[in-house]
Amino acid sequence: MSEITPILAAFAATTKAADIPAGATQMLRLSLLDWAACGIAGAEEPVARITRQMALDEGGAAQANLFGSPLHLPARAAALVNGATSHALDYDDTHFAHIGHPSVAVIPAALAVAQRQGSTGAEFQTAALIGIEASIRTGMWLGRDHYQIGFHQTATAGAFGAALAAARLMGLDAAGCAMTMGLVATRASGLKSQFGTMGKPFNAGLAASNGVEAATLVASGFVANPLALEAAQGFGDTHSAEELNSALQGIGKEWVFESVSHKFHACCHGLHAALEAAGSLGNIPADRIDSIQITTHPRWMSVCNQPSPTTGLGAKFSYGTVMAMHFLGHDTARLDSYSDALCADPALKALRQRVQVNDDPRIAETATILSVKMIDSNMLQAKHDLDEPMPIATRQAKIMAKATSLLGDEKSAHIWAMVQNAADPAELGKALHR
Amino acid sequence: MSEITPILAAFAATTKAADIPAGATQMLRLSLLDWAACGIAGAEEPVARITRQMALDEGGAAQANLFGSPLHLPARAAALVNGATSHALDYDDTHFAHIGHPSVAVIPAALAVAQRQGSTGAEFQTAALIGIEASIRTGMWLGRDHYQIGFHQTATAGAFGAALAAARLMGLDAAGCAMTMGLVATRASGLKSQFGTMGKPFNAGLAASNGVEAATLVASGFVANPLALEAAQGFGDTHSAEELNSALQGIGKEWVFESVSHKFHACCHGLHAALEAAGSLGNIPADRIDSIQITTHPRWMSVCNQPSPTTGLGAKFSYGTVMAMHFLGHDTARLDSYSDALCADPALKALRQRVQVNDDPRIAETATILSVKMIDSNMLQAKHDLDEPMPIATRQAKIMAKATSLLGDEKSAHIWAMVQNAADPAELGKALHR
């Protein structure tokens, strides 16, 4: 038995805000802006509308804000709606240590509970950061087997992080945090076989809502098996966990969340290293390109290597298409660049036919090597690894630009100011509605 | 790939009430009475109070009744509360084909949706029966491996049955029913490692609530992966399913639900065959007993063979204790017979020391052989198998007696009259509150 629950519970209950490094806090703030921008921009996606409508039809106590509505709902419902909505565009942050989307699972839970409990902005941000860190650590403990067999780490690991963020905001001690993890262990779920359907973003909502529910019940005396993950027949045994001790290394001192990736292209994260590598080559006229070779990790071959998609959604999972888009001057950061019409464009179809994708298990999952052969036989090469540190100022500028492109100048600046000043959760909540 | 989802979806959407055999309907009505009695009697158990309080604090649209409160709540919340409440005493029905508690997962979903949709009593009963049958078939398809690794069939298989009951009541066609199963596949969860905690009954609530949620969303256009169970990386692949084709044999013609077991002793179902065998021996003075030998299936050795429990809860999982209770004249059908005081009683302790439990893999899981050696060296032997058919009149009399002991004459007769007349779901809902 590899112990994890008591360690994460103590981490959640006892970490002092003063001991959190400034870099981790700053990264959380960037993720908060990124998350809010994705959610506001995604509020009219079908999964968001349908989930929100169910919650609004149920109604209930006015505890927390929603994306896409001026109304307030119970925290558990708001977490469900906001999780599904902020992941609807699949444009939110990703952590590759476990391959999951931490912000969309944890932040909706933390914000809804913070609004319900009347927490301060600082308490909210600390709890969200701790919950996110715990979700990534949980995902690392579950390991690649868990992901490969078909569990969606965003939903499964995410539920444990959401539960701890909620439990901390409710003032639960280490035993209470462990009990919350114990209860959420019987509730956490989410399958990768939903990818390509509304089920994928919905999974993020499940994680957030499950976390709020578990903490709320435990705060009222609910008794579950507190060895959530490592118990015999616990979440680990049943969910193909690798139970990696190394997942907890340095917890409380090192924040693995600091190596989170943000999306600067509105497509599958597996394509981003290739796009960054292409961007580093500067301006290349498309009509001078003979062919393009991409070398990537085998993991992505079944994820985002559709050779000739015909829909905007398919384009977001196609090396060939996004490479052709890039070299033909389409803005891969814009949501509306990916369309059915684009997929039918003869120039795009001609160029993407000349993109060849190879896999190599020796390359990092976060890296891609790009070779562009010009018609004059010149070869241009570039490699990009998303895991390479990006100066925080560069990242901040890129996230601000993304938020501005999604929300406009005024709204993005308003949210960024609130996030930087750790504004009251009620104020931040209000801003979720466009 | 062993196909199941389209078959169960078509079963749910197209089965005609007129084609359902009278025996299945009659058994459903007995289970309805049994379910209502367990829920009303369990309404003040801690898991029921805590879950109900969370739901009442959230509030919302007045759609469906709850056990233990005169208020109405949204159907999704009512299903959660009523599932957890009706399983709180662990006194509800069990099906041994998959080892699950079908009524507590499916009936709360069916009743809440029927109340919300204004369905007739006949529509409600048909949907509940179909959902229950589908949950057992799903559990049989998932198989013993799924249960043995640690999944709680009541919660997992139960969610699929609850989803189909809800989908049928909402008028979804076969494609809609399949989509509902697809969505609930990413939501269904529940671990056996919660046994012995409030998490166990809560799992039944999860199943019911997940079913209502999935059908409600799909009726509004939600798109999930409709190959819920058998998809690559679907619920089967990820949840250690055996994917047994035989599970679907005769569906729509044979109703496996008809072999459901009802509890006539307020303890673990693994102890019931031994108690029935003991009952068949007639009146034996305890002071003339030398020793008692029990032979049971190995499955039960880790479930209900606590040799010397000290609590009322522990007594419910102890062959020795319930045998001693029976021969000492304690009524094993009464909830209050199982107490900490009883466990400390010298006469009980002396007799239970003389109970020996052996396992034999050749015996059915539902059967027990009992040998009582008298001090005069006479040997009395009896065998009971819970799977042996019980005449419906006998079963009805036993369930009426159980309901009367839990609720009193008037209340149990009132509910039985409503159930027999397929009363309006709103009327039945009102009766959930004592």
Boltz contact constraints between the chains, C-beta under 6 A:
constraints:
  - contact:
      token1: [A, 50]
      token2: [B, 217]
      max_distance: 6.0
  - contact:
      token1: [A, 50]
      token2: [B, 220]
      max_distance: 6.0
  - contact:
      token1: [A, 50]
      token2: [B, 221]
      max_distance: 6.0
  - contact:
      token1: [A, 50]
      token2: [B, 222]
      max_distance: 6.0
  - contact:
      token1: [A, 54]
      token2: [B, 216]
      max_distance: 6.0
  - contact:
      token1: [A, 54]
      token2: [B, 217]
      max_distance: 6.0
  - contact:
      token1: [A, 58]
      token2: [B, 60]
      max_distance: 6.0
  - contact:
      token1: [A, 58]
      token2: [B, 61]
      max_distance: 6.0
  - contact:
      token1: [A, 58]
      token2: [B, 74]
      max_distance: 6.0
  - contact:
      token1: [A, 59]
      token2: [B, 60]
      max_distance: 6.0
  - contact:
      token1: [A, 59]
      token2: [B, 61]
      max_distance: 6.0
  - contact:
      token1: [A, 60]
      token2: [B, 58]
      max_distance: 6.0
  - contact:
      token1: [A, 60]
      token2: [B, 59]
      max_distance: 6.0
  - contact:
      token1: [A, 60]
      token2: [B, 60]
      max_distance: 6.0
  - contact:
      token1: [A, 61]
      token2: [B, 58]
      max_distance: 6.0
  - contact:
      token1: [A, 61]
      token2: [B, 59]
      max_distance: 6.0
  - contact:
      token1: [A, 74]
      token2: [B, 58]
      max_distance: 6.0
  - contact:
      token1: [A, 149]
      token2: [B, 238]
      max_distance: 6.0
  - contact:
      token1: [A, 150]
      token2: [B, 233]
      max_distance: 6.0
  - contact:
      token1: [A, 150]
      token2: [B, 237]
      max_distance: 6.0
  - contact:
      token1: [A, 150]
      token2: [B, 238]
      max_distance: 6.0
  - contact:
      token1: [A, 186]
      token2: [B, 190]
      max_distance: 6.0
  - contact:
      token1: [A, 186]
      token2: [B, 191]
      max_distance: 6.0
  - contact:
      token1: [A, 186]
      token2: [B, 194]
      max_distance: 6.0
  - contact:
      token1: [A, 186]
      token2: [B, 199]
      max_distance: 6.0
  - contact:
      token1: [A, 187]
      token2: [B, 189]
      max_distance: 6.0
  - contact:
      token1: [A, 189]
      token2: [B, 187]
      max_distance: 6.0
  - contact:
      token1: [A, 189]
      token2: [B, 189]
      max_distance: 6.0
  - contact:
      token1: [A, 190]
      token2: [B, 186]
      max_distance: 6.0
  - contact:
      token1: [A, 191]
      token2: [B, 186]
      max_distance: 6.0
  - contact:
      token1: [A, 192]
      token2: [B, 233]
      max_distance: 6.0
  - contact:
      token1: [A, 193]
      token2: [B, 225]
      max_distance: 6.0
  - contact:
      token1: [A, 193]
      token2: [B, 231]
      max_distance: 6.0
  - contact:
      token1: [A, 193]
      token2: [B, 233]
      max_distance: 6.0
  - contact:
      token1: [A, 193]
      token2: [B, 234]
      max_distance: 6.0
  - contact:
      token1: [A, 194]
      token2: [B, 186]
      max_distance: 6.0
  - contact:
      token1: [A, 194]
      token2: [B, 224]
      max_distance: 6.0
  - contact:
      token1: [A, 194]
      token2: [B, 225]
      max_distance: 6.0
  - contact:
      token1: [A, 197]
      token2: [B, 223]
      max_distance: 6.0
  - contact:
      token1: [A, 197]
      token2: [B, 224]
      max_distance: 6.0
  - contact:
      token1: [A, 197]
      token2: [B, 225]
      max_distance: 6.0
  - contact:
      token1: [A, 198]
      token2: [B, 222]
      max_distance: 6.0
  - contact:
      token1: [A, 198]
      token2: [B, 223]
      max_distance: 6.0
  - contact:
      token1: [A, 199]
      token2: [B, 186]
      max_distance: 6.0
  - contact:
      token1: [A, 199]
      token2: [B, 224]
      max_distance: 6.0
  - contact:
      token1: [A, 216]
      token2: [B, 54]
      max_distance: 6.0
  - contact:
      token1: [A, 217]
      token2: [B, 50]
      max_distance: 6.0
  - contact:
      token1: [A, 217]
      token2: [B, 54]
      max_distance: 6.0
  - contact:
      token1: [A, 220]
      token2: [B, 50]
      max_distance: 6.0
  - contact:
      token1: [A, 221]
      token2: [B, 50]
      max_distance: 6.0
  - contact:
      token1: [A, 222]
      token2: [B, 50]
      max_distance: 6.0
  - contact:
      token1: [A, 222]
      token2: [B, 198]
      max_distance: 6.0
  - contact:
      token1: [A, 223]
      token2: [B, 197]
      max_distance: 6.0
  - contact:
      token1: [A, 223]
      token2: [B, 198]
      max_distance: 6.0
  - contact:
      token1: [A, 224]
      token2: [B, 194]
      max_distance: 6.0
  - contact:
      token1: [A, 224]
      token2: [B, 197]
      max_distance: 6.0
  - contact:
      token1: [A, 224]
      token2: [B, 199]
      max_distance: 6.0
  - contact:
      token1: [A, 225]
      token2: [B, 193]
      max_distance: 6.0
  - contact:
      token1: [A, 225]
      token2: [B, 194]
      max_distance: 6.0
  - contact:
      token1: [A, 225]
      token2: [B, 197]
      max_distance: 6.0
  - contact:
      token1: [A, 231]
      token2: [B, 193]
      max_distance: 6.0
  - contact:
      token1: [A, 233]
      token2: [B, 150]
      max_distance: 6.0
  - contact:
      token1: [A, 233]
      token2: [B, 192]
      max_distance: 6.0
  - contact:
      token1: [A, 233]
      token2: [B, 193]
      max_distance: 6.0
  - contact:
      token1: [A, 234]
      token2: [B, 193]
      max_distance: 6.0
  - contact:
      token1: [A, 237]
      token2: [B, 150]
      max_distance: 6.0
  - contact:
      token1: [A, 238]
      token2: [B, 149]
      max_distance: 6.0
  - contact:
      token1: [A, 238]
      token2: [B, 150]
      max_distance: 6.0
